Amino acid sequence: ARARRYRGAGAALIEDAEAAPISGAEAGMLDELLTLEDTAAAALDRLRTIAAEMPAIATSVDRFARRLGALEARGMDAATLPFAASHGQSTLEYYDGFVFSFHAANPALPPVATGGRYDALTAVLGQGRSIPAVGGVIRPGLVAQLKGTL
């Protein structure tokens, strides 16, 4: 009711504040989703199970399955690739799709490379005109330091 008197982001915030909270079961599913950490293959199996109860993520789960299929077609073993749903939530905020990082065996070192998709950012910067975008960074100094050890 009050939201109709306001326009823009303010109205959306009021509408959100007036909405009923999610149930405990829904909160539990979201927590399970956001804390999922396993191999990519096992994570995909778990995501498919979660998607049966949370249909809103089904399209993203299908996209993830296709991405893993593409990686496997190029020789990567999804059974050994680590997956963490929380990856990038605090360091790669502008990425809105598939994100990745490559690490050396030494856990004390920073990632050798990181990146991902950021299609939504191009829509904001392009004033509504979105273009597919992917980017990343490779740390050449670290690559040189690790040369011959990988």
C-alpha positions as CSV (number, residue, x, y, z in Angstrom):
1,A,0.0,0.0,0.0
2,R,2.6,2.5,1.0
3,A,4.8,1.4,-1.9
4,R,2.3,2.9,-4.4
5,R,3.0,6.4,-3.0
6,Y,6.7,6.1,-3.8
7,R,8.5,5.6,-7.0
8,G,11.7,3.8,-8.0
9,A,14.0,2.0,-5.6
10,G,12.3,3.4,-2.5
11,A,9.0,1.7,-3.5
12,A,10.8,-1.6,-4.0
13,L,12.4,-1.4,-0.6
14,I,9.0,-0.7,1.0
15,E,7.4,-3.5,-0.8
16,D,10.2,-5.8,0.3
17,A,9.9,-4.7,3.9
18,E,6.1,-5.4,3.8
19,A,6.5,-8.9,2.3
20,A,6.1,-11.9,4.5
21,P,9.4,-13.5,5.5
22,I,10.4,-16.8,3.9
23,S,9.7,-20.0,5.8
24,G,12.2,-21.9,7.9
25,A,12.3,-24.6,5.2
26,E,13.0,-22.1,2.5
27,A,15.8,-20.5,4.6
28,G,17.2,-24.0,5.1
29,M,17.3,-24.7,1.3
30,L,19.0,-21.4,0.7
31,D,21.6,-22.1,3.3
32,E,22.2,-25.5,1.8
33,L,22.5,-24.0,-1.6
34,L,24.9,-21.2,-0.5
35,T,27.1,-23.5,1.5
36,L,27.4,-26.3,-1.0
37,E,31.1,-27.3,-1.4
38,D,32.2,-30.5,-3.1
39,T,33.6,-31.7,-6.4
40,A,31.8,-30.2,-9.4
41,A,30.3,-33.5,-10.4
42,A,28.9,-34.2,-6.8
43,A,27.8,-30.6,-6.6
44,L,25.8,-30.9,-9.8
45,D,24.0,-34.0,-8.4
46,R,23.2,-32.1,-5.2
47,L,22.1,-29.0,-7.2
48,R,19.7,-31.2,-9.3
49,T,18.1,-32.5,-6.1
50,I,17.8,-29.0,-4.7
51,A,16.3,-27.7,-8.0
52,A,13.5,-30.3,-7.7
53,E,12.4,-28.4,-4.6
54,M,13.5,-24.9,-5.8
55,P,12.5,-24.7,-9.5
56,A,13.8,-21.2,-9.8
57,I,17.3,-22.5,-10.0
58,A,16.7,-25.2,-12.6
59,T,17.8,-23.1,-15.6
60,S,21.1,-22.2,-13.8
61,V,21.6,-25.9,-12.8
62,D,21.1,-26.9,-16.5
63,R,23.6,-24.2,-17.6
64,F,26.1,-25.5,-15.0
65,A,25.6,-29.0,-16.3
66,R,26.3,-27.9,-19.9
67,R,29.4,-26.0,-18.7
68,L,30.8,-29.1,-17.0
69,G,30.0,-31.1,-20.1
70,A,32.0,-28.6,-22.2
71,L,35.0,-28.8,-19.7
72,E,34.9,-32.6,-19.8
73,A,34.9,-32.5,-23.6
74,R,38.1,-30.6,-23.3
75,G,39.8,-33.1,-21.0
76,M,38.9,-31.7,-17.6
77,D,37.6,-34.3,-15.1
78,A,34.5,-32.8,-13.2
79,A,35.0,-35.4,-10.5
80,T,38.2,-33.7,-9.5
81,L,37.3,-30.1,-10.0
82,P,36.5,-28.3,-6.7
83,F,33.2,-26.4,-6.5
84,A,32.1,-23.9,-3.9
85,A,28.8,-22.1,-4.3
86,S,30.2,-19.2,-2.1
87,H,33.2,-18.8,-4.4
88,G,33.6,-15.1,-5.4
89,Q,30.8,-13.8,-3.2
90,S,33.1,-11.4,-1.4
91,T,35.9,-10.9,-3.9
92,L,34.3,-11.1,-7.4
93,E,31.1,-9.2,-6.7
94,Y,30.5,-7.8,-10.2
95,Y,30.6,-11.3,-11.8
96,D,27.0,-12.7,-12.2
97,G,27.6,-16.0,-13.9
98,F,30.2,-18.7,-13.9
99,V,33.3,-17.7,-11.9
100,F,36.6,-19.5,-11.7
101,S,40.0,-19.4,-10.1
102,F,43.2,-21.4,-10.7
103,H,45.4,-22.1,-7.8
104,A,48.9,-23.5,-7.4
105,A,49.5,-26.5,-5.1
106,N,50.8,-24.1,-2.4
107,P,47.8,-22.8,-0.5
108,A,49.8,-19.8,0.8
109,L,50.0,-18.4,-2.7
110,P,47.2,-16.2,-4.2
111,P,45.2,-17.5,-7.1
112,V,47.2,-17.8,-10.3
113,A,44.2,-16.6,-12.3
114,T,40.6,-15.6,-11.6
115,G,37.6,-14.4,-13.7
116,G,34.1,-15.0,-14.9
117,R,31.1,-13.7,-16.6
118,Y,29.7,-10.2,-15.9
119,D,26.8,-9.7,-18.3
120,A,24.7,-7.7,-15.9
121,L,27.5,-5.1,-15.5
122,T,27.4,-4.4,-19.2
123,A,23.7,-3.8,-19.1
124,V,24.2,-1.2,-16.3
125,L,27.2,0.5,-18.1
126,G,25.4,0.3,-21.5
127,Q,22.3,1.9,-20.1
128,G,20.1,-1.2,-20.6
129,R,22.0,-2.5,-23.6
130,S,23.5,-5.8,-22.5
131,I,26.3,-7.6,-24.3
132,P,27.8,-11.0,-23.2
133,A,31.0,-10.4,-21.3
134,V,33.7,-12.5,-19.7
135,G,37.0,-11.4,-18.2
136,G,39.8,-12.4,-15.9
137,V,43.2,-11.7,-14.6
138,I,46.4,-13.8,-14.8
139,R,49.2,-12.9,-12.4
140,P,52.3,-13.1,-14.7
141,G,54.7,-12.7,-11.9
142,L,53.3,-15.7,-10.1
143,V,53.2,-17.7,-13.4
144,A,56.9,-16.9,-13.8
145,Q,57.6,-17.9,-10.2
146,L,55.8,-21.2,-10.6
147,K,57.3,-22.0,-14.1
148,G,58.4,-25.6,-14.1
149,T,56.6,-26.5,-10.9
150,L,53.1,-27.1,-12.3
